[in-house]
């Protein structure tokens, strides 16, 4: 599935979580899925916890995050000299 099709799975509804991006209009925020992945949960674990969720939904969350930060600039932390 291409990125454009994946991104169609991410929706915004002002009545759900204050308009934060959610997965397919359900009460599951993209940030929650990303947080679970960042905490070390596997996609299989997430899918078991949300039986209605599909693997493409997780991919969609990652694609959304990629697009969101694609234009962000992150300055690397300066290295301290060993001297």
Protein Blocks (a to p, Z undefined) as FASTA:
>chain_A
ZZklmmmmpccdfkggghpaceehiacdfklmmmmmmnopafklmmmmmmmbcfklmmmm
mmmmmmmmmmpccdddddddfZZ
